[in-house]
């Protein structure tokens, strides 16, 4: 293990390091002496102790038990049996929009696809129309910094609270009410069984919205962009069977992870190669760099690893393949306008917008 791939730094007056080595990054993600950092955990830690944290921000035995109990919702067998038909139907509905109108924003079509699929998996199925617009407002391209020391900070506090309330009233509360009347076999029903309150269920749903809906949209868009601009790659994808297509998607995700950086904080002294980190050190894992090591195959660490590995990995890849394989089978499909690209530097995440495609002849 090369110590050159572990860079000691100082961040906020505390110990920190940046890891670009695959084996070290994977070891940190699997370590029981690290906990979640970044991804807004600092804000969540300010919540009263009586409020249960979403699963993304929990660690230890409580987190492991929750993942054990909910793993059944994301197994390949369940996804194939319960959601493949839904994915095919929703993909066809979105592509019917493209056929009907002749042109469409691929970012919008893929987002609606991801929303429908993840909503079915977690049980967010009684929503009023417009969940895609509500989520776009909740996850804007540019985030401000909420706070109470400036007018801008206060406006962002108000803005986010309004968005929270809007999603709760239009999406979460109807789903919770329906499942209190009649339990179903989904994540929201499970959370109700555990005694979670409405606000706590909202937190879990928003976690899955970010980790399942938003990220899948970006991945579908970046794959489509590659296929539009690389004819050999496009032929390889469209000419392959499902296992071959999935392998290609894994490879593209390894090279283009939607979240390029993950962070952990040590809860005990931790030895990384020739570096000894103290308790409380921040570890910044450069997933984009680690995935480039020659021996890495599959998606690498793009879905994370260890206790916090993305439970919906199989869901995301299957829905991406169903949507993309149908999209690129459309006669006359072409890219009209390449996507506008933005980055979220905190997590090295890309966003692709205004991605216009068409099935009409040019001119």
N, C-alpha and C positions, 0 to 999 in steps of 0.2 A: 504494500500500500504506500503510495507516494505522499509524503507530508507536504509536498508542493501543492497538492490539491486541497489542502486545508489551510485557509488563510485567517490568521488571528486579526481581529479588528476591535475597535471600541465603538459602541453605539449607545447613545444616551447616557454616557458615563459608566456603562457596565461592560462586562466581558461578552464578546461575541465572536463568531467565526463564520466563514463562508466555505461551503463544501461543494466541490465540483466533481468529486470522485464517486462513481456509481456505488461501489461496495460500501463506502462509508455512509453515503446518503441513505442507502437501504438499511444499514445497521441503526442509524439514528431513528428512522421511521419505525423500526421494529422494537426499539429500546423501551423498556418499562421505566426508564429513568428520564424520560422526556415527556412533555405535554404539549398540547396544541399552542401555537403562538401565531400572531398575525391573523388575517381573515376577520378582523373586527373583534377578536377575543378580548381586547382591552376594554372595549365598551361593554361587552357582556359581563365582564367581571365586576362592573359597577352596579349590576342589578341586585336587588335585595336577596339575601340567602334563601328566602322562602319561595322564590321563583325558580322553577326547574330550568336548567340550561338546555338548549338544543343539543342533540347528540354530537354535533360537530365540535362543541366546546366542552365536552366531558371526557374524562380519562379514567383509567383505573378500572376497578371491578364493576362499578356502576355502568361504565361505558361498555365493557365487554359483555355484561349480562344483557344490556339493551340490544346490542348487535346480535347476540346469540338468539334472542327471542324474535327478532324481526328479519333474520336472514332468509326465512322462507319466502318473503315477498319478492326476493330478487334472484332466486336460483334460476339457472338456465332452463330447467324443466318447466318451472312455473311461467317464466316469460314466454317460452314456446307455446305452452298450452293455453295461457290466459290472455296474452297480449299480442301475439304475432298477428292474429286476425285484425285486431284493432289497429296495429301499425299499418297494415296493408290498406285498410279502409281509409284511415286518415291521410296517408300518403296520396292515395288516389283522389281524395277530396281536394287536397291542396293543389295537386297537379291539374285537376279539372279547372281550377281557377286560372291557371296559366294557359290551358288550352282555350278556355272561353275568352279571356281578355287578350290573348296573343303575347303579352309581355307581363312581367311581374317582378317584384323585388324578392329575390331568393331568400334574403335574410328574414323577411316577413313570413314567407311560406314555411321555412324550416323552423322558425320559432313556434308557429302554431302547431306544427307537427310535434315538437318536443313537449309543448304544454299539454296537449291532449294525452300523450302517452304517460308522462310522469303524473299527471292528475289522476289518471286511472289507477296507477300503481299505488299511490298514497291515499286515494279516496277523496280527492278534491273534485267531485263530480256534479255538484249542484250549483256551480258558479253562474252568476249573471254574465251576459255577453260582455266581452271586452277585457278579459283577464290579460291578454297580451299587452294591451295598452297600459293597464295598471302596473304590470311588472316592468314595462319600459320606464314608467315614471319612478318606480321604486329603485330600479337599477339604472340610473342615467349614465350616459357616456362619461360625463365629468361630475365627480362628486365634490361637493363643498365640504368644509370642516364644521360640523355642528359644534355649538358652544354658546356660552352666555356672556362673553366678554366683548362681543361686537354685534352690530346689526346683521352682518352677513351670517355669523354663526347662529344667531337666534332665528334668522329666517330659515336656515337649514334644519334646525331643530323642529320648527313648526312644519316645514315641508315633509320631513320624514314621518312625523307623527300623523299627519294627514294621510300619507300613503299607507302607513300601517293600518289606520282605521278603515280606509277604503277597501283594502284587501280583506280585512277581517269581516267587514259587514257584507261584502259582495261575494266572498268565496269561502272563507273558513267557517263562519257561523252557520250558513245554510248546510254545509257538509256535516258539521257537528250535530246540528239539530236532527238531521235525517238519521244519523247513526245512533243517536240517543233513543230515537223511536224504534229503530230496527238495526241491530248490529250487523256489520258486514265483515268480510274477510279482507281487511285492508289495514294500512298503517294508522289511519285516523281512529278506527275502531279500537285498535290495540292501545293507542294513547289514551283513549277514553277509559278503557278497562284499567289502565294504570293510574287513573285518577287525575289526569292532566286537565288543567283549566283551559278555557278558550284561548287566552293569550299565549300559553305555553304551546298549544297546538299550532297557533299562528307562527311562532318561532320555528317550529320544526318544518312547517310547510314552506316558509321562506328559505330555510336552509336547502331544502330539496329543489326549490325554484332556482336558486343560484347554482347548486352543484349538479342539477340534472337538466333543467330547461335551458338556462343561459349558456352553459358550457357546451351542451350538445349542439345548439344553434351555431356557435362559433366553429365547432369542429366540422359540421356539415358544410358550412360555407368555405372553410379553408380547403377542404378536400375538393369541393366543386371547382374552386379556383385553379387548383393544380390540374384537374382533369380537363378544364377548358383550355389551359395553356400548354399542356404537354400531350401531344397526340399519341405518342407511344404509351404513356401511362394510361391514357383514356382507353386505348385498345386493350391493354392488359386488364383493366378493371372490367370493362363491359364484356370482354370475351371470356372471363373466368367464371367458374362455378362459385357457389356461396363461400366455401372454405377459402378459396383463392382470393375472393374479394375481401373477406374479413382479414386475411393475412395482410393484404395491401393496406387496409384501413389501420391496422395495428402499426404497420411500418410508418405510415404518414403521421400517426399520432405520436410515435416515438420521436420523430424528427420535428414535429410541430405541436408540442404539448400545449393545451389550452391554458393551463396554469404552469408557467415556467419556473416559479419559485415557491417553495413551501418553507415554513418556519416552525421550529420547535424550541422549547425552553427546557433546560436541564433541571431536574429536581434532585439531583445528587451529582457528585463529581463524576465526570464521564471522560474516559480515555478514547481519543480518536487518533489512531495512528501514533505519531510521536507527540501529539498535542493533548494536554490535560486541561479539560474545561471544568471550572468550578460549578457548584450548585447555582442556578439562576442565570446561567449564560444563555444567550440567544444564538441559535444555530440556523443559519440561512442556507437552505439546500437549493443549489442551482440545478434544477431538474433538466433544463434544456441542455446544459453542458454534460451532465452525468449520462444522459441518454445517448450521447454521441460516441461513447466508448465502443470499440469495434466488436466486442463480444456480446453486447446487449441486443436482445431480440424481442419480438413482440412489442407491446406498447411501452416497455421499460418501466419507468416510475411515473408515467403520465397519469395513472389512476392513484398515485400514492403507493403506500405499502404499509404493512403492519396493521395495528388496530384501526387506523383511520383510513385504510384503503377504501376507495369509493365502492359502496355496495351495489351501485347501479351500473357498473362497468359493462356487464353483458347487455343490459337494456340499451345503453347508449350506442354500442356498436351495432346491435341488431337493427335498431330503428334507423341509424345512419345508413346502413346498407340497403334496407328496404326503400328508403326515400331516394337515395342516390341512384340505385340500380333502375328504378322506375323513371327517375328524371332523365337519365342519360339514354334511355330507350326511346324517348320522344323523338319523332321525326322532325328534322329541321331545327333542333335545339341549338342555340348559340348564345354567347355572352354579348350583351349590348354594351354594358358599362361595367368595368371591373370594380370591385368593392372599394369603398373608402375605408382605410385602415386606421384604427386608433389603438393605443396601448394603455394598459393600466400598470404603471411601473412598479407598484408595491408587490404585485404577484407576477409580473412579466406576462400578463395576459393580453391577448389580442382581441379586438372587436372589429368585425367586418359589417359594414352597413352600405345601403344604397347599391346593392348588387343586382343589377337589372339583367334579366335573361329573357329570351324570346323564342317562340316557335314560328314566328312569321318570317317570310323571306326578307332579306335586307332590301332597303330602298322603298 
